[in-house]
C-alpha cells in the first residue's frame, strides 16, 4: 500500500485503514523474525539518524535494530553531548542535520510539539519517538499489534488504562488509536492523575481499580512519571501500590483471559506486582518489546516507499 503521510508524528492524523495496513505489515515482519529472518533491504542506501534528547533504552535500541534489519545506515546522536548543550537551538540543529541529507530522523524530546516543529524544517521523514506529554505513536501501534495478536481482533474490547494518565504520552496515543478502532475505554487512577475534562473524551473515568477493571479484556498499566510531576500527586509509593498497583487480587475482577500490559520501564511493587509482570499466562510485556521492532520496521518501510519508487 501507499502511505499518504510524510511523517509519523502522532496517531491522531491516521485513518483506521492506515493503522490496519501498518499493523498488517508489522505482523509480516514479526512472523518472519520469529521464523529466524534478520535482514531485509527495504532501507538499503538510506540514512537514519536517531536523536534522543531524553534518555531511552527500549525505544532507541528498538529503532536502531529496526533500521539495521532493514539495511539502513544508522547513526545515534548523543544529544546530551551535542551542540544543543552548548546553546544551539532545536531549529539550528535541524537545519544542520538537514544539510547532511538524511532520509529518516527519529526524535525523542521532552517538550510537547518539539518533534512537529523539527519536522517542518527538514526535507526527510520524521518519526516521533515521544514528545513531552503529547504523543508516542509507535508505542500505541506496538500495543495495538500485541493486543490484536493475543485477542484476535482490535475492536469492541474493553481496555482499562491505569495509573498516571495525566503525564503519559503513551496514554494519549493509545486513546487515539483504540478509540478509532471502536473499543470501550476506561481511565483508572486517582483524581490527581486523571486530566481535567477526561470524562468528555468519550471514555469512562474510574477512581478505583475494582470498578475500573471489571470485565476488562486488556489491562494497561502506566509508569508513575515523577520526572514530569511538579508537586505531590500521590501520598506515597506504598499507598499508591495499595490502591492502584496491579496484583492478582485486583486483576481477578477483569475477564479470566485478560492480558496485562506495561510500556516500561516498570516500577515493580509500585505500578505492578513483580510476580504478575512475569506471569507468562497473563503478562504480554515482553511481547510488547518484541513487537516494537516489527512496528518500527513497518513505519520506516512505509514512510520511505516513495523514495524507492522514485
C-alpha angles and dihedrals in degrees: 000000000000116000109217095204124093093200138021102226099145146343094251096081094048121101118220093252090054091051091050092047092051091048091048091054091045089051089055091051092046093051092047092050091049085053090057103263115138107165137064132160100219091117097033110147093014126115123226121192120194113206112185114179087174124052115259135168107177101036098043094045090046094052091045093051091044093053094046093048088055091050100253126148100245126200124183115206118209096220094184088064096038132100088275088074087055093056103272113148124239090247093052089050090050092050091048092051092044089058088061088060102229119180098214132028119192110195136186117181135170093226120081110238095017093112091051090051091051091048090059091059103049136068098219135076115280125205119198110227091182131313120202112289092330115088145328101190101177091052091056090047093051089047089052092049091049092050092047093050093049099039100032091233142048101214138076094019125136107237123187114199106196136193133010100021094154096065099032124109086179090062092049095051091046092050089054095047101040091043091055088053094056100250128153106247130199128186112207126189147088116307090250091062099044114086117244111261094022091132088065092060094082093260134112116249119210128180096195130056095227095065093032096056098038109133092344118164093198129030112196114189122199132209120251100247101209091165088068096045120097097185145019104300095162128032095231139329090252092054091044092053091048092055105027109013112111116243135154093271094055092042091055089079092062123079115291091247096042115140125224121223137183127175093214164245090103127209099211112213091021107062099007141013110254094226091053092047088057096043104119091199095059110014121079094175095118091046088054089059091048093049090050091072093049094047093049091049090052093048094050091044092054095044092054101042092099089059092054092044089056 
